[in-house]
Amino acid sequence: MTTTLTPVKKRSALTKGQLPKWAPYLVLGIALILGAAFMALIGFNALGWGIVAAILFAIGLVGWSAAVEGSRRAKDKLATCLVVGAFLVALLPLVSVIWTVLVNGLPGLLDPGFLTTSMNGVTGAFDNKTVEEGAPVLGGIFHALIGTLLISLVATVISVPVGLLTAIYLVEYGNDRPLARAITFFVDVMTGIPSIVAGLFAAAFFFAVVGPGTKTGAVAAVALSVLMIPVVVRSSEEMLKIVPNELREAAYALGVRKWRTILKVVIPTAVSGIASGVTLAIARVIGETAPILVTAGFATSINYNVFSGWMASLPTFIYTQILNPTSPSNPDPSSQRAWGAALVLIILVMLLNLGARLIARMFAPKTGR
């Protein structure tokens, strides 16, 4: 009868003095258990449990590493814990906002007619009936959605040519001239101005040109363009700067004029970055509330004409539904509409950011042969 002996695996010289791969998971499990026990003594809550568990995890992992691997590896693990912890702390508000808006906004978004009807004719009596009799919530955001899209479109039409031509001048013709330095300075100043100042500027401008009390979607678009132009200028300028000078020199060597070189060589090379920068600029202003309140007011009916009449938008719709509920005695339906509009606004911003990434990938210069 023969017996076989299973060889015992020994740690090699390369793995000797190192923590096993499962060490972080073991420390994490112990930290979660101890954190839950500690929070049960003082009053349990999820946030406190996470903080206590994170501290215990860092202490346990760094201490074990110092005992087995030495101070150098322990310091490395301490730095890793701090970096990961900082990332989670930065991610926590974003996750919290998205979760809160999803929980509160989905009931409103799933209501029939929420995206296809306006608030025209909806009064407090309808909201009272909804609360008292359990009737469906009437009224939607179609008028505000149309207003947001039209105002953003007009603002983009104004901002993109101005911003792109300014960036072309700064990169291709400026050559550190006094005018170029002055433009750069004012672009930096415009980047940091409060949005309400842009709204007041547009309102004052149309007050002087058209007359007092002018509130239209076009005025709001001008206010948003004041906020968009610096973003477009900065993003386009950086994209034009990274175009290799060899491409310009090759075109000049063939006798191509400078304006045609810019049009046919420089801009096509940088178009992916320019397009993504424009998309991000739209996402930056689409949720502005203060300038639209000052310049376009708020309305309950659908308005397709940006040059006539007050026009609603998603931010102002949310503001008015929360501040002035349709039924002050029963504000829950108005709150539901506001949360639903906030969810739609976040979805629009996310789609714009995804669109910027897709545009950058689609129009990126081909590197393969």
Phi, psi and omega per residue, in radians:
M1 nan 2.185 -3.101
T2 -1.931 2.530 3.100
T3 -2.083 2.518 3.124
T4 -1.877 2.329 -3.138
L5 -1.738 2.254 3.104
T6 -1.411 2.137 -3.102
P7 -1.158 2.458 3.112
V8 -1.492 2.193 -3.140
K9 -1.305 2.183 3.100
K10 -1.830 2.574 3.132
R11 -1.296 2.274 -3.121
S12 -1.292 3.029 3.138
A13 -1.140 -0.435 -3.126
L14 -1.328 -0.574 -3.111
T15 -1.744 -0.077 3.131
K16 -1.215 2.435 -3.125
G17 1.362 0.357 3.108
Q18 -2.141 2.638 3.056
L19 -1.236 2.532 3.066
P20 -1.144 2.811 -3.084
K21 -1.134 -0.482 -3.115
W22 -1.487 0.020 -3.085
A23 -1.040 -0.828 -3.130
P24 -1.055 -0.640 -3.125
Y25 -1.204 -0.669 3.100
L26 -1.135 -0.787 3.131
V27 -1.114 -0.687 3.126
L28 -1.109 -0.766 3.116
G29 -1.075 -0.769 3.119
I30 -1.127 -0.717 -3.137
A31 -1.112 -0.690 3.118
L32 -1.137 -0.725 3.140
I33 -1.152 -0.836 -3.130
L34 -1.143 -0.655 3.107
G35 -1.121 -0.714 3.097
A36 -1.133 -0.688 3.123
A37 -1.149 -0.712 3.137
F38 -1.156 -0.746 -3.130
M39 -1.210 -0.496 3.097
A40 -1.151 -0.473 -3.140
L41 -1.338 -0.600 -3.047
I42 -1.840 -0.055 -3.089
G43 1.988 1.879 -2.975
F44 -1.331 2.385 2.894
N45 -2.643 2.605 -2.980
A46 -1.112 -0.703 -3.107
L47 -1.132 -0.813 3.112
G48 -1.101 -0.661 3.102
W49 -1.062 -0.770 3.131
G50 -1.112 -0.721 -3.130
I51 -1.152 -0.826 -3.133
V52 -1.108 -0.747 3.130
A53 -1.109 -0.674 3.122
A54 -1.129 -0.746 3.123
I55 -1.122 -0.786 3.125
L56 -1.121 -0.658 3.110
F57 -1.094 -0.819 -3.141
A58 -1.094 -0.765 -3.136
I59 -1.120 -0.785 -3.109
G60 -1.147 -0.799 -3.102
L61 -1.182 -0.759 -3.137
V62 -1.168 -0.725 3.126
G63 -1.122 -0.755 3.107
W64 -1.117 -0.727 3.121
S65 -1.113 -0.674 3.123
A66 -1.138 -0.632 -3.121
A67 -1.289 -0.580 -3.048
V68 -1.730 -0.771 -2.981
E69 -1.792 -0.279 -3.120
G70 1.813 2.971 -3.036
S71 -1.181 -0.562 -3.089
R72 -1.128 -0.856 3.109
R73 -1.159 -0.603 3.126
A74 -1.114 -0.718 3.101
K75 -1.130 -0.653 3.100
D76 -1.106 -0.758 3.127
K77 -1.190 -0.589 3.073
L78 -1.107 -0.778 3.107
A79 -1.104 -0.681 3.106
T80 -1.100 -0.748 3.115
C81 -1.086 -0.703 -3.138
L82 -1.169 -0.722 -3.136
V83 -1.150 -0.820 3.137
V84 -1.118 -0.691 3.102
G85 -1.101 -0.728 3.095
A86 -1.104 -0.675 3.103
F87 -1.106 -0.764 -3.137
L88 -1.164 -0.647 3.104
V89 -1.131 -0.694 3.104
A90 -1.205 -0.546 -3.119
L91 -1.388 -0.432 -3.052
L92 -1.036 -0.819 3.127
P93 -1.075 -0.675 3.133
L94 -1.107 -0.825 3.127
V95 -1.098 -0.697 -3.137
S96 -1.113 -0.755 3.135
V97 -1.118 -0.826 -3.112
I98 -1.094 -0.738 -3.135
W99 -1.136 -0.763 -3.140
T100 -1.090 -0.770 -3.128
V101 -1.188 -0.651 3.110
L102 -1.114 -0.820 -3.095
V103 -1.106 -0.749 -3.088
N104 -1.508 -0.399 -3.048
G105 -1.641 -0.446 -3.116
L106 -1.064 -0.735 3.109
P107 -1.004 -0.696 3.109
G108 -1.244 -0.690 -3.116
L109 -1.158 -0.557 -3.113
L110 -1.448 -0.106 3.088
D111 -1.135 2.360 3.103
P112 -1.143 2.315 3.127
G113 1.527 -0.028 -3.094
F114 -1.112 -0.659 -3.110
L115 -1.598 -0.146 -3.024
T116 -2.071 -0.012 3.135
T117 -2.149 2.839 3.112
S118 -1.927 -3.053 3.119
M119 -1.667 0.175 -3.127
N120 -1.149 2.118 3.130
G121 1.498 -0.081 3.135
V122 -1.457 2.134 -3.115
T123 -2.087 3.100 3.136
G124 -1.117 -0.438 3.131
A125 -1.092 -0.618 3.116
F126 -1.178 -0.720 3.118
D127 -1.189 -0.653 3.072
N128 -1.082 -0.704 3.107
K129 -1.150 -0.629 3.118
T130 -1.095 -0.765 -3.113
V131 -1.271 -0.723 -3.038
E132 -1.374 -0.654 -3.037
E133 -1.942 -0.040 -3.134
G134 1.295 0.399 3.120
A135 -1.258 2.759 3.117
P136 -1.140 2.637 3.131
V137 -1.272 2.190 3.125
L138 -1.668 2.749 3.134
G139 1.629 2.475 -3.108
G140 -2.468 -2.858 -2.998
I141 -2.028 0.267 -3.060
F142 -1.034 -0.749 -3.134
H143 -1.130 -0.669 3.127
A144 -1.251 -0.639 3.115
L145 -1.145 -0.757 3.101
I146 -1.099 -0.764 3.128
G147 -1.072 -0.746 3.122
T148 -1.079 -0.782 -3.114
L149 -1.159 -0.748 -3.114
L150 -1.187 -0.774 -3.136
I151 -1.117 -0.741 3.129
S152 -1.139 -0.650 3.125
L153 -1.126 -0.816 3.135
V154 -1.137 -0.696 3.103
A155 -1.095 -0.647 3.111
T156 -1.181 -0.723 3.120
V157 -1.079 -0.601 3.115
I158 -1.338 -0.741 -2.934
S159 -1.393 -0.693 -3.010
V160 -1.122 -0.875 3.115
P161 -1.070 -0.759 -3.128
V162 -1.112 -0.824 -3.107
G163 -1.157 -0.734 -3.117
L164 -1.182 -0.766 3.123
L165 -1.140 -0.641 3.072
T166 -1.102 -0.758 3.121
A167 -1.118 -0.685 3.106
I168 -1.091 -0.728 3.110
Y169 -1.103 -0.780 -3.092
L170 -1.111 -0.665 -3.061
V171 -1.491 -0.765 -2.978
E172 -1.649 -0.487 -3.035
Y173 -2.143 -0.299 -3.016
G174 -1.090 -0.931 3.126
N175 0.887 0.690 3.087
D176 1.047 0.565 3.076
R177 -1.330 2.838 3.133
P178 -0.998 -0.696 3.128
L179 -1.109 -0.730 3.130
A180 -1.117 -0.711 3.113
R181 -1.143 -0.682 3.122
A182 -1.147 -0.731 3.115
I183 -1.089 -0.767 3.123
T184 -1.054 -0.723 3.134
F185 -1.106 -0.805 -3.105
F186 -1.232 -0.554 3.052
V187 -1.119 -0.726 3.087
D188 -1.093 -0.695 3.118
V189 -1.143 -0.765 -3.125
M190 -1.137 -0.481 3.132
T191 -1.102 -0.539 -3.052
G192 -1.815 0.108 -3.108
I193 -1.284 2.522 3.077
P194 -1.122 2.610 -3.086
S195 -1.142 -0.543 3.136
I196 -1.129 -0.545 3.108
V197 -1.151 -0.702 3.079
A198 -1.082 -0.706 3.096
G199 -1.123 -0.743 3.123
L200 -1.145 -0.638 3.091
F201 -1.082 -0.837 -3.132
A202 -1.116 -0.723 3.129
A203 -1.105 -0.748 3.135
A204 -1.161 -0.675 -3.140
F205 -1.089 -0.844 -3.135
F206 -1.271 -0.436 3.030
F207 -1.090 -0.726 -3.129
A208 -1.309 -0.593 -3.044
V209 -1.538 -0.829 -3.033
V210 -1.712 -0.841 -3.104
G211 2.559 2.922 -3.102
P212 -1.181 2.631 3.074
G213 1.310 0.337 -3.138
T214 -1.404 1.947 3.092
K215 -2.283 1.879 3.125
T216 -2.460 2.992 3.078
G217 -1.138 -0.536 3.128
A218 -1.143 -0.684 3.098
V219 -1.106 -0.730 3.097
A220 -1.120 -0.652 3.114
A221 -1.120 -0.682 3.080
V222 -1.104 -0.730 3.112
A223 -1.084 -0.752 3.129
L224 -1.206 -0.566 3.115
S225 -1.140 -0.554 3.065
V226 -1.071 -0.598 3.106
L227 -1.419 -0.505 -3.096
M228 -1.402 -0.637 -3.024
I229 -0.973 -0.833 3.133
P230 -1.054 -0.636 3.121
V231 -1.159 -0.754 3.128
V232 -1.138 -0.729 -3.140
V233 -1.079 -0.850 -3.082
R234 -1.121 -0.833 -3.113
S235 -1.152 -0.742 3.133
S236 -1.167 -0.668 3.123
E237 -1.074 -0.789 -3.137
E238 -1.148 -0.658 3.123
M239 -1.183 -0.672 3.121
L240 -1.214 -0.544 -3.138
K241 -1.184 -0.526 -3.084
I242 -1.496 -0.014 3.028
V243 -1.208 2.187 -3.083
P244 -1.042 2.412 3.112
N245 -1.151 -0.406 3.126
E246 -1.048 -0.591 3.111
L247 -1.161 -0.711 3.104
R248 -1.141 -0.792 -3.099
E249 -1.126 -0.630 3.097
A250 -1.120 -0.702 3.112
A251 -1.174 -0.729 3.117
Y252 -1.102 -0.645 -3.132
A253 -1.143 -0.458 3.092
L254 -1.505 0.039 3.098
G255 1.500 0.271 3.133
V256 -1.365 2.375 3.129
R257 -1.193 2.793 -3.042
K258 -1.126 -0.753 -3.108
W259 -1.118 -0.624 3.116
R260 -1.289 -0.574 3.067
T261 -1.090 -0.757 3.118
I262 -1.113 -0.739 -3.055
L263 -1.278 -0.666 -3.005
K264 -1.762 -0.345 -3.059
V265 -2.048 -0.953 -2.997
V266 -1.210 -0.936 -3.083
I267 -1.110 -0.804 3.086
P268 -1.034 -0.575 3.122
T269 -1.202 -0.630 -3.078
A270 -1.748 0.154 -2.992
V271 -1.137 -0.552 -3.127
S272 -1.141 -0.787 3.113
G273 -1.189 -0.652 3.120
I274 -1.126 -0.795 -3.125
A275 -1.123 -0.729 3.113
S276 -1.171 -0.629 3.084
G277 -1.133 -0.691 3.093
V278 -1.123 -0.737 3.137
T279 -1.102 -0.718 3.100
L280 -1.170 -0.582 3.081
A281 -1.135 -0.678 3.083
I282 -1.118 -0.758 3.121
A283 -1.104 -0.495 -3.131
R284 -1.243 -0.557 -3.037
V285 -1.821 -0.190 -3.019
I286 -1.167 -0.379 3.138
G287 -1.775 0.181 3.136
E288 -1.210 2.388 -3.098
T289 -1.915 -0.855 -3.013
A290 -1.032 -0.861 -3.117
P291 -1.132 -0.528 -3.140
I292 -1.317 -0.614 3.063
L293 -1.063 -0.685 -3.094
V294 -1.295 -0.591 -2.944
T295 -1.833 -0.519 -3.082
A296 -2.061 -0.191 -3.119
G297 1.178 -2.656 3.077
F298 -2.549 2.537 -3.075
A299 -2.383 2.838 3.115
T300 -1.905 -0.138 -3.118
S301 -1.954 2.915 -3.105
I302 -1.403 2.326 3.116
N303 -2.334 1.971 -3.137
Y304 -1.604 -0.101 -3.058
N305 -1.803 1.914 -3.107
V306 -1.309 -0.166 -3.104
F307 -1.776 0.075 -3.111
S308 -2.616 2.266 3.033
G309 1.454 2.778 3.085
W310 -1.173 2.679 -3.075
M311 -2.432 2.316 3.124
A312 -1.472 2.811 3.030
S313 -2.519 2.901 -3.109
L314 -1.078 -0.788 3.119
P315 -1.075 -0.753 -3.141
T316 -1.229 -0.548 3.075
F317 -1.098 -0.793 3.109
I318 -1.079 -0.762 -3.112
Y319 -1.074 -0.820 -3.086
T320 -1.244 -0.622 3.138
Q321 -1.167 -0.569 3.117
I322 -1.438 -0.768 -3.067
L323 -1.334 -0.712 -3.117
N324 -2.214 1.428 -3.133
P325 -1.035 2.625 3.114
T326 -1.022 -0.661 3.040
S327 -2.161 1.820 -3.116
P328 -1.039 -0.513 -3.137
S329 -1.365 -0.371 3.119
N330 -2.353 1.418 -3.043
P331 -1.427 -0.065 -3.048
D332 -1.079 -0.772 3.099
P333 -1.050 -0.693 3.102
S334 -1.134 -0.701 3.096
S335 -1.102 -0.664 3.113
Q336 -1.134 -0.718 3.092
R337 -1.102 -0.725 -3.116
A338 -1.106 -0.777 3.123
W339 -1.136 -0.676 3.093
G340 -1.107 -0.718 3.096
A341 -1.154 -0.645 3.093
A342 -1.107 -0.688 3.096
L343 -1.132 -0.731 3.100
V344 -1.092 -0.703 3.136
L345 -1.119 -0.738 3.108
I346 -1.127 -0.685 3.105
I347 -1.092 -0.708 3.102
L348 -1.084 -0.766 -3.141
V349 -1.132 -0.724 3.107
M350 -1.113 -0.702 3.106
L351 -1.132 -0.656 3.100
L352 -1.142 -0.710 3.106
N353 -1.165 -0.716 3.066
L354 -1.131 -0.677 3.084
G355 -1.085 -0.651 3.097
A356 -1.086 -0.714 3.115
R357 -1.168 -0.731 3.130
L358 -1.145 -0.708 3.112
I359 -1.100 -0.758 3.126
A360 -1.070 -0.629 -3.133
R361 -1.331 -0.659 -3.081
M362 -1.218 -0.705 -3.040
F363 -1.723 0.122 3.123
A364 -1.153 2.491 3.126
P365 -1.038 2.410 3.124
K366 -1.325 2.239 -3.102
T367 -1.717 -0.310 -3.117
G368 -1.368 2.850 3.131
R369 -1.437 nan nan
